[in-house]
Amino acid sequence: MAHSNFTLWQHGEGEYTLFHVFGTLATKNTVLCFAEARRGGKDAGEAHDIVMRRSTDGGKSFAESVCLFGGGRCYVNPTPIYDAVTGRVLLFFAENFENTHTKLYLSQSEDLGAHWSAPRDLTHAITEKSDTRFHLPGPSHGIQLQKSPHTGRLLLQLWHRGEDVTRPREARGYCASLLYSDDHGESWVHVPPIGHALCANESALCETDEGVLWALRSHGTKHAFAKSADGGACWSECRALPLPPAFACQAGLVSLPNSQISGTTVLLSRISRPEKECRRDMEICISHDAGNSFPARFALPVGDAHPGYSDLCTLEDGKTLGLLHCHEGKVLFTRIPISEFA
């Protein structure tokens, strides 16, 4: 099976200057792709819409783009989770108020993204970070645990900032934390933050036979990781991922099902260039030992990948990986045979 690309959005099309901060999920031959559609290139202080494209044929084609939440407000960081027990899709996103404070929202779909509920304010669930008002979900996607004794638990990754962006990065109080739910999103428990020394912020999660792996963006050219053996309640110390230097913007992370290769195979998508100003040349890093080492890397076609963010999903056929990323001014959904990562 050859690779295939579907163009979801193009920077500069319509009223939008930039598509940024992506999330995707796939289930039952349905693929949902989410993005911030920015009317300008800034993180805050301008209108951002949450947009989505939906596929019902495993990512081979997609319906037209729809705006889920907009109205001139600055909505950011769409982060979906699929609950396989209820069949419900949960979509988290935030509203950014001039980079000073945020609100966290949750919308739900009972029909795999065809319709969405009015969002409810979930900011109150972040109890451990009462000393700061800036919290963002994800980005990329959260996960539902599949392994006992925490089967069915939902995990959502968050990042926080304690001080204004006008201060030096090291003084802003960056860190990352988690919310988890054991009742399908009705209530949430907040796990204390980690990664302060790394200025950790945007992050991604996956589950392997060894537990939960958490890959965190740090300041500089190294992603970090932590592991949990108890369903995400407690975490190991953060360590640098064993990879060559590359500018650490948001990476995609996914583990392959046990039927594919092994239960400890982890894939991480990232740009391969270390320069912040040169976000290009996407690659997928391959681990067969639950993220302890990444001896192989799969290169995508070279070229501009601005803004350099990506996300990954495995498709229902069990043979295909989906990559949501940018290449030469376009946002693409790329289908890649999983056999490429054996």
N, C-alpha and C positions, 0 to 999 in steps of 0.2 A: 504494500500500500504506500503510495507516494504521499509526500506532504501536501497540504492544501491550505490556502489562505483565503479568508473572507474579510473584506474591508468593512469595518463597523462604522467608523467615523473618520473624518479627515480634519486635521487642525485648520482652522480658518473657514470652515464651511458654515453657511448660514449666518446666524447671529453670534456664533461662538468662535473665540480666538484659539482656545486650547482645550483639549480633552485630557484629563489628568486623573490620577488616583483611582485605580481600577479594582474591581472585584468580580469574581465569577464563580458559578457553581454549575454542576451538571447532575441530573438524575432522570431516570425514566425517559431517556432520549431527548429531554428538554435541557437546553443550555441557556442560562441567563448571564448577560454581561452588563456591568454597571460602570458608570464613570461620572466624575464631575465634569460638567460642561461649563466652561468659564467664559464669561464675557469680558475678557482681558486675561492677563497672565499672572495676576497676583494671587497669593494665598488667601487674602482677606481684603475687605474694603470695596468689593464689587460683587455683582450678582453671579452666583454659581447655581446651576440646576443639577439635580440628580436625574440622569438619563439612563435608559435601559434598552437593550436589544435582546430579543427572545427568539430562540431556535427550537423547533420541534422535530428536527431530523438529525440530532447529534452534532450540531455545529456546522453542518454543510451549507446551510443558508439561514438567514435571519429575517424576521419581520422588520418593518421600519422602526426607526428610533422613536421612543416615546419619552416625554418629560414626566417623571413621577412626582417630583417636588420642585417647585420653583417660585414664581411670583416675585422675582426681584430680590429675594433674600440670599444669603451666602450659605448654602448648604454644601457640606463637605463629607468626604470619606465614606462612601457607600460600602458597607461590609455585610454580606449575606451569610446566613447559616441555613442549611437544610436539615430539618428534623424528620428523619426517616420513620419515626414512630407515628407521628401525627400527619405526615405528609405536608407539613406547613413550611413555608419559606419565611424566615425572619430577616428583615433588612434593617440594619442599624445605620444611622448617619447622624451628623451633628450640624448645628448652626453656629457659625463662627462670627462673633461680634467684634469686628475690628482688631482681631488678634489679642483681645483682652480677656474674654471669657467665652464659654461655649455652653450649649445645651445638647444633651444626648437624646436621640429619638429612636423609636422602634415602630416599624410598620410591618404588617404580616399579610401573606398571601395564602389562601386556601386552595388555589388552583394553579400552582406552579408559575406564578408571575403574571397571569392574565389580568388579575384584579388585585388591588392593594387596599388595606384598611387605612383609615386616618391615623397618622402617627401619634403615639403617646410619649410623653416626656418621661425619660428614664434616668435623668440626671441624679435623682435622689439615691439611686442604687450605688453610686460611687461614694461610699461612706468613708473609706480610708484616706481619701485625698481632700478632706475638708479645708486644708490649708491652701488650696489652689482652686481656681475656677476654670482652668483650661484643660479639657479632656477631649480626646478624639478617638473614635473606634478604629480598629484595624491599622491600615487598610487591608485589602485582599479579602479573605473570607475567614469566618470562624469555623469551628468544627463540632461535630457530635461524636462522642466517644463510642467505640464499638466493642470494647473489650471489658470483661468482668473485672472488678466488681462495680465499675462505674458506667456500665453500658447505658446509653441514652443521655448522659450528661452533655449539656451544651456549654461550650467555651467560647468566649469573646475576648479578644485581646484589645487593649487600650493603650494610649500613651498620654502623658501629662507634661505640663510645663508650669513651673511655679513663679517665674519672673517674666517680665516683658522682653520681647525680642530685641529691644534696643540695647539690652545688656549683652556682654560677651557670652558666647554659647555655653561655656563651661559654668557660667553663673546663673543659668536660667532654670536649673532644677529639673532637667529632663529625666523621665523614668517611664517604665512600662508596668502595667498591671493587667489583671484578668477579672472578668465577671464569669461566674458559672451558675447554671440553673439545672436543678434536678426535677423540675416540674414543668418542663417544656416551655419555659419562658415566662411563666406567671410571676415568679420571684427570682431574685438574683443575689448571689453572695459575692462580695468583693474580696479578692485576694490581694494582700499588701504588695506594693510595687517593688520592682527590682531594677538593677541596671543604672543606678544613679552615677556611679563613677565613669560609666561608658557614655553618658549622655544618651542612653537608650531611648528610642521613641517608636517609630513605625515597626511593626513586627508581624510574624505569621506563625501558624501552628500546624502541626500534623501529629498523628498517632502512629506508633510503630509497635512491634512486639515487645519492645523494651520500655514503653511508656509514651509520654507526650514530649515532643521536641518543640522548642520555642526558639525561632530565629529572629534576632533583634537587630535593627539598624543602629549602628553606633556612629559617633562622630569620627570621620576619617575614611579609611580605605579597608576596614575590616567589619564584617558582620560578626555578631556574637551569638552564642546559643546557651540555653539552659535546658535541663531535663527534669521531668517530674515522674515519679513512680506511683503517685497516689491520686491520679486523676486531675492534677492541676492545682491542688491545694498548697503543696510545698514544692520548692524548686531548688535545684543545685545552684552553685555559684555560676555566674556567667563566665564563659570562656570564648576566646576568638575561634570562629569557624576555621578549620584547617584548609584554607584556600589561599591562592595568591591574592595580593592586594587588588582591590577594585573599589571604585567609589561606592559607598554603602547607601545608595538610595533603596527604596522599598523593593524587596525581593519576593517572588512567589515561592511557595513551599507546598509540597504534596508528598504523601507516601503512597506507594503502589499497593493495591489489594494483595492479599496473600496468594491468590491464584496467579499473580503476575510476578515472576522472577523470585521474590522472597518477601517475607513480612517485615524486613528491615531495610528495604530499598526506599531511599528518600531522594527526591529531585528538588533542586533549588534553582530558580531562574534569576538572572541578574545581568547587568551590563558588565563587560569584562575590562573596561578601561578604568584606570585609577583616577583620572582627572575629573574634577567636578564639572568643569566647563565642557567636557567632551563625553556626553552620555550617549555612547554608541556601542555597537557590536554586542548584541545579546547572546548569552550562552545559558545552557542548562547544566548544572553541576550534579554529578551522580555519586551517591553513596550507597553501598550495599551493607553497611553496618550501623544503621540508625543514626547517621550523621556524625559518627566519630571520625570518619575520614571521607574525603571526596577525591578518589584517585583518577576519575575520568570526567571530561567535560565535553558536552555536545554543542558545537558552534552553530548558531543561526547565521543567515546571510549577513555579511558585514554591512554597516551603514548606520545612519543617524537613528537613535532610539529615543530621542527626546520625548517626554521628560524622564525616561529611563525606568519607569515603574512597570511591574508585570504581575501576573497571577497565573496559577496553574489549576487544572482540574483533570480528573480521569473520567472518561466517557463510559456510558452504560454498556457498550459492547465489550468492555474489558480488554480491548486491544489498542486503544487510542488515548493519547494525552492531548489535552487542550491547553494552549498557551495564549493568554491575552496580553498583548504588548504593542509597542509602537515601532514602526520602521518607515523611515523616509517620509515623515509627516502624516502617516496614516496609523490608525489604531486597528490592529489585525487580530482575528481569532485564527490561530494556526493549529491544524490537526497534525499530529506526529505519531507514527506507529510506536507503541510501547516497546516493541522489539529492538528499537534503536538504543535502548538503555540497558540491555542485558549485559 
